Amino acid sequence: MIDLSPYSMITNDSRAVKAGAIFAALPGAAHDGRDYIDAAINAGATYILAPQGTPRPEGDFTWQESQNIRADYARLCAAFYDAQPEHIMAVTGTNGKSSIVNFVRQLLGADAVSLGTIGMQGAGLDRGASLTTLDPALLHSLLAEAAHKGVKHLALEASSHGLEQERLAGVKISAAAFTNLTHDHLDYHKTMGAYLRAKLRIFDLLPENAPAVINADIDEADEIIAYAQARKLNVVTFGEKGADLKIITATPFAEGIHAVIEIDAQRHNLVLPLLGAFQLYNALAALALAYPDDLAGNLTRLETLSPVHGRMDRIDGHPKGAQVFVDYAHTPDALKTVLTALKPHVETGGRLVALIGCGGDRDNAKRAPMAQISGEIADHVIITDDNPRSEDPAAIRADMMKGFPKAEEIGGRAKAIKHGVKMLKAKDILLVAGKGHEQGQTIGKEVIPFDDSEEVRKAYIEA
């Protein structure tokens, strides 16, 4: 590898280039980095990474051509920053990623960090973030910062987009988990098969004998396990069909779940202080990533876990004592999982109310199913706006209403939240689904400050 110490920075954005920069000319859907090579050189770039066959401009600079520029760019970022925490764990799957990396951080303590959709947390490095798998330059700068701060363990989310686009190339991953696979991102991947193949790439990043933690209860489990075994990984499975962490019983109660978990033919009682059976799966995945060599000895550590912001996050303070939860569930399966998990916690005589919306400029095939699923499980459904982006919010709501025409339609998310909070009685539960931790609402090209949790608290005051 070439000595990168003479270079000042690395980027794939020609607008960010400074004197002495490394510029990667990545081809993209909207823009082609090759069109900006001259601009990068004029701005001071002295190292250009370009796709194979790109015409070389005149000038005195380092020139590298690549047959797989995305992977080579990510590896170049790794070499440029040249520092990573010793133990990096990656989590992929449609749902559960944010909770699992957060739980791993909680389990491993002060020298651990989580990185993903809700930002970077731990070791005094807290900050917000907006992407599940970051641009390699930003990702490796954060990994290096964590390493220099003394962080030993880092758990990160790995999206299907990020895996397919090679953004994790160069990250020294020592363990990985695959949570589930449900309808999402088909606007990008087109088919569920392509979506699965993208996520399976996480196991290509692991060294031989590294832990591959897999949910044994999903339909694709056998295929995923076989893929990991073919790469000579140490497969650890969890769930009712799990070989290593087997769920024998899971009984909901007011504050969480009483579970019996079998490990090495021995049964152990667990009191998990989190609502929803899916949280038990998330917790077991986190345990297997954090302590793959001593599952039984660390099982009770799960009894200290706290919920993650925007993930089945209870917002206390309703004037009548009703319960309100904010959750990121924005796919049919995630919504079904969360509503099914909350249903047993509704007291006799109470109602489960679901407030849902769908994003614009995204997979519209899930709109009607999300409403239909809500109508099948909840006692009352409110359909409102999510992030409409460039679409007409009313048209999105109309698509959703086709799935459950009996739903109550309310335009304007803040207005809908106020209405949902106000209609609750003491024994009711309201789920505000779709945006979770997000701090803004995208309308057109503008991002307006908006936090579901804060809107719920404002509604409490008005109620």
MOLIN-V176800 format. One record per residue. N is the residue number from 0. RES is the residue in one letter. PSI is psi in degrees with one decimal (NA if undefined). Layout:
{{N | RES | PSI} {N | RES | PSI}}
This chain:
{{0 | M | 135.4} {1 | I | 148.3} {2 | D | 119.7} {3 | L | 0.7} {4 | S | -27.8} {5 | P | -12.3} {6 | Y | 145.7} {7 | S | -28.9} {8 | M | 171.1} {9 | I | 136.3} {10 | T | 160.0} {11 | N | 13.9} {12 | D | 110.2} {13 | S | -25.3} {14 | R | -21.2} {15 | A | -6.6} {16 | V | 135.6} {17 | K | 172.1} {18 | A | 131.1} {19 | G | 16.0} {20 | A | 156.8} {21 | I | 126.7} {22 | F | 126.8} {23 | A | 120.3} {24 | A | 78.4} {25 | L | 129.6} {26 | P | 138.3} {27 | G | 176.1} {28 | A | -39.8} {29 | A | -35.9} {30 | H | 149.9} {31 | D | 116.3} {32 | G | -24.5} {33 | R | -25.9} {34 | D | -11.5} {35 | Y | 10.4} {36 | I | -46.0} {37 | D | -42.0} {38 | A | -39.7} {39 | A | -42.0} {40 | I | -43.5} {41 | N | -28.5} {42 | A | -6.3} {43 | G | 4.4} {44 | A | 135.7} {45 | T | 7.5} {46 | Y | 122.0} {47 | I | 126.2} {48 | L | 121.4} {49 | A | 156.1} {50 | P | 150.7} {51 | Q | 132.8} {52 | G | 0.5} {53 | T | 129.9} {54 | P | 132.1} {55 | R | 124.8} {56 | P | 163.4} {57 | E | 147.9} {58 | G | 169.0} {59 | D | 96.3} {60 | F | 161.9} {61 | T | 133.9} {62 | W | 123.5} {63 | Q | 129.4} {64 | E | 148.3} {65 | S | 139.6} {66 | Q | -21.1} {67 | N | 79.6} {68 | I | -33.1} {69 | R | -44.2} {70 | A | -43.3} {71 | D | -36.2} {72 | Y | -46.2} {73 | A | -41.3} {74 | R | -34.9} {75 | L | -38.2} {76 | C | -42.3} {77 | A | -42.7} {78 | A | -36.6} {79 | F | -47.0} {80 | Y | -31.4} {81 | D | 38.1} {82 | A | 134.5} {83 | Q | 151.6} {84 | P | 153.1} {85 | E | -37.5} {86 | H | 105.9} {87 | I | 125.7} {88 | M | 134.2} {89 | A | 143.4} {90 | V | 127.1} {91 | T | 167.3} {92 | G | 160.2} {93 | T | -45.2} {94 | N | 153.3} {95 | G | -10.0} {96 | K | -48.8} {97 | S | -43.5} {98 | S | -43.1} {99 | I | -46.9} {100 | V | -33.7} {101 | N | -41.9} {102 | F | -39.4} {103 | V | -45.2} {104 | R | -44.4} {105 | Q | -41.0} {106 | L | -39.0} {107 | L | -12.2} {108 | G | -150.7} {109 | A | -29.6} {110 | D | 28.2} {111 | A | 150.1} {112 | V | 145.7} {113 | S | 146.8} {114 | L | 124.7} {115 | G | -146.9} {116 | T | -38.8} {117 | I | 15.8} {118 | G | -165.7} {119 | M | 129.8} {120 | Q | 142.3} {121 | G | 154.7} {122 | A | 28.7} {123 | G | 16.8} {124 | L | 19.9} {125 | D | 133.9} {126 | R | 160.0} {127 | G | 161.6} {128 | A | 162.3} {129 | S | -4.9} {130 | L | 147.0} {131 | T | -44.7} {132 | T | 114.0} {133 | L | 164.3} {134 | D | 139.0} {135 | P | -36.4} {136 | A | -46.1} {137 | L | -43.3} {138 | L | -49.5} {139 | H | -27.5} {140 | S | -38.2} {141 | L | -40.3} {142 | L | -42.9} {143 | A | -41.9} {144 | E | -43.6} {145 | A | -43.9} {146 | A | -43.6} {147 | H | -23.6} {148 | K | -3.3} {149 | G | 10.5} {150 | V | 127.4} {151 | K | -31.9} {152 | H | 134.3} {153 | L | 127.4} {154 | A | 126.5} {155 | L | 151.7} {156 | E | 141.2} {157 | A | 109.3} {158 | S | 161.4} {159 | S | -37.5} {160 | H | -48.8} {161 | G | -39.0} {162 | L | -45.3} {163 | E | -32.2} {164 | Q | 12.7} {165 | E | 24.2} {166 | R | -17.8} {167 | L | 2.3} {168 | A | 134.0} {169 | G | -13.9} {170 | V | 127.1} {171 | K | 82.5} {172 | I | 132.2} {173 | S | -8.7} {174 | A | 151.1} {175 | A | 152.5} {176 | A | 145.6} {177 | F | 115.3} {178 | T | -52.1} {179 | N | 175.5} {180 | L | 111.0} {181 | T | 173.6} {182 | H | 109.7} {183 | D | 153.9} {184 | H | 23.2} {185 | L | -12.3} {186 | D | -25.4} {187 | Y | -49.2} {188 | H | -18.6} {189 | K | -46.3} {190 | T | 156.3} {191 | M | -32.5} {192 | G | -44.1} {193 | A | -37.4} {194 | Y | -44.8} {195 | L | -45.9} {196 | R | -36.4} {197 | A | -44.0} {198 | K | -32.6} {199 | L | -21.8} {200 | R | -15.8} {201 | I | -33.1} {202 | F | -17.4} {203 | D | -17.3} {204 | L | -7.8} {205 | L | 145.4} {206 | P | 161.0} {207 | E | 141.1} {208 | N | 3.7} {209 | A | 150.4} {210 | P | 129.9} {211 | A | 103.5} {212 | V | 123.4} {213 | I | 135.7} {214 | N | 113.1} {215 | A | -9.5} {216 | D | 0.2} {217 | I | 157.2} {218 | D | -31.8} {219 | E | 5.0} {220 | A | -46.9} {221 | D | -41.5} {222 | E | -41.2} {223 | I | -44.1} {224 | I | -44.1} {225 | A | -39.2} {226 | Y | -45.4} {227 | A | -40.3} {228 | Q | -37.2} {229 | A | -23.4} {230 | R | 13.0} {231 | K | 42.1} {232 | L | 160.6} {233 | N | 95.6} {234 | V | 128.1} {235 | V | 118.6} {236 | T | 148.9} {237 | F | 159.1} {238 | G | -176.1} {239 | E | -28.3} {240 | K | 7.6} {241 | G | 140.1} {242 | A | -25.2} {243 | D | -39.4} {244 | L | 92.8} {245 | K | 122.2} {246 | I | 115.7} {247 | I | -48.7} {248 | T | 154.3} {249 | A | 106.2} {250 | T | 118.0} {251 | P | 145.3} {252 | F | -180.0} {253 | A | -37.8} {254 | E | 4.7} {255 | G | -137.8} {256 | I | 130.9} {257 | H | 122.6} {258 | A | 153.5} {259 | V | 122.9} {260 | I | 131.0} {261 | E | 126.2} {262 | I | 122.3} {263 | D | 46.3} {264 | A | 6.7} {265 | Q | 137.2} {266 | R | 138.4} {267 | H | 139.2} {268 | N | 141.5} {269 | L | 131.0} {270 | V | 102.1} {271 | L | 121.7} {272 | P | 42.2} {273 | L | 142.7} {274 | L | 138.2} {275 | G | 129.7} {276 | A | -33.4} {277 | F | -27.7} {278 | Q | -27.9} {279 | L | -42.3} {280 | Y | -44.2} {281 | N | -42.0} {282 | A | -41.0} {283 | L | -37.8} {284 | A | -43.0} {285 | A | -41.8} {286 | L | -44.3} {287 | A | -32.7} {288 | L | -42.1} {289 | A | -38.3} {290 | Y | 59.6} {291 | P | -22.4} {292 | D | -5.3} {293 | D | 70.9} {294 | L | -47.7} {295 | A | -40.6} {296 | G | -18.5} {297 | N | 4.5} {298 | L | -42.0} {299 | T | -13.9} {300 | R | -25.3} {301 | L | -19.9} {302 | E | -5.6} {303 | T | -0.1} {304 | L | 146.9} {305 | S | 151.0} {306 | P | 159.4} {307 | V | 142.1} {308 | H | 124.8} {309 | G | 6.3} {310 | R | 100.2} {311 | M | 50.3} {312 | D | 111.1} {313 | R | 127.7} {314 | I | 102.0} {315 | D | 154.6} {316 | G | 7.5} {317 | H | 131.7} {318 | P | -26.0} {319 | K | -0.7} {320 | G | 5.0} {321 | A | 161.3} {322 | Q | 135.1} {323 | V | 130.7} {324 | F | 140.2} {325 | V | 129.6} {326 | D | 151.6} {327 | Y | -2.7} {328 | A | 115.6} {329 | H | 18.4} {330 | T | 158.9} {331 | P | -45.0} {332 | D | -42.9} {333 | A | -41.2} {334 | L | -43.6} {335 | K | -42.3} {336 | T | -46.7} {337 | V | -44.6} {338 | L | -40.7} {339 | T | -36.7} {340 | A | -36.2} {341 | L | -29.6} {342 | K | -45.9} {343 | P | -16.0} {344 | H | -5.4} {345 | V | 124.1} {346 | E | 156.6} {347 | T | 128.9} {348 | G | -7.1} {349 | G | 170.1} {350 | R | 150.6} {351 | L | 119.1} {352 | V | 130.1} {353 | A | 124.9} {354 | L | 117.5} {355 | I | 159.4} {356 | G | 174.0} {357 | C | 146.7} {358 | G | 151.1} {359 | G | 163.1} {360 | D | 29.1} {361 | R | 179.4} {362 | D | 103.8} {363 | N | -4.9} {364 | A | -16.1} {365 | K | -2.2} {366 | R | -55.9} {367 | A | -43.3} {368 | P | -35.1} {369 | M | -40.2} {370 | A | -41.3} {371 | Q | -46.3} {372 | I | -42.4} {373 | S | -42.0} {374 | G | -31.5} {375 | E | -28.6} {376 | I | -45.2} {377 | A | 160.3} {378 | D | -21.6} {379 | H | 139.2} {380 | V | 131.0} {381 | I | 121.5} {382 | I | 125.3} {383 | T | -161.0} {384 | D | 150.6} {385 | D | -111.4} {386 | N | 92.1} {387 | P | -22.8} {388 | R | -128.3} {389 | S | -3.1} {390 | E | 159.4} {391 | D | 119.3} {392 | P | -38.2} {393 | A | -35.7} {394 | A | -37.6} {395 | I | -45.0} {396 | R | -37.4} {397 | A | -39.4} {398 | D | -39.9} {399 | M | -41.2} {400 | M | -26.4} {401 | K | -27.3} {402 | G | -25.0} {403 | F | 84.3} {404 | P | -19.0} {405 | K | -5.2} {406 | A | 157.0} {407 | E | 124.1} {408 | E | 124.9} {409 | I | 114.1} {410 | G | 139.4} {411 | G | 110.5} {412 | R | -42.4} {413 | A | -43.1} {414 | K | -41.6} {415 | A | -39.8} {416 | I | -43.3} {417 | K | -44.2} {418 | H | -44.2} {419 | G | -42.5} {420 | V | -42.3} {421 | K | -32.0} {422 | M | -9.1} {423 | L | 143.5} {424 | K | 173.7} {425 | A | -37.7} {426 | K | 4.2} {427 | D | 157.7} {428 | I | 131.5} {429 | L | 130.0} {430 | L | 120.7} {431 | V | 105.0} {432 | A | 152.6} {433 | G | -38.1} {434 | K | -25.5} {435 | G | -114.4} {436 | H | -12.1} {437 | E | 141.3} {438 | Q | 7.0} {439 | G | 162.5} {440 | Q | 125.2} {441 | T | 112.7} {442 | I | 116.5} {443 | G | -128.0} {444 | K | 5.4} {445 | E | 137.6} {446 | V | 113.3} {447 | I | 133.1} {448 | P | 127.7} {449 | F | 126.4} {450 | D | 116.2} {451 | D | -43.3} {452 | S | -42.8} {453 | E | -37.0} {454 | E | -36.9} {455 | V | -44.2} {456 | R | -38.6} {457 | K | -39.7} {458 | A | -33.4} {459 | Y | -44.8} {460 | I | -44.1} {461 | E | -31.6} {462 | A | NA}}
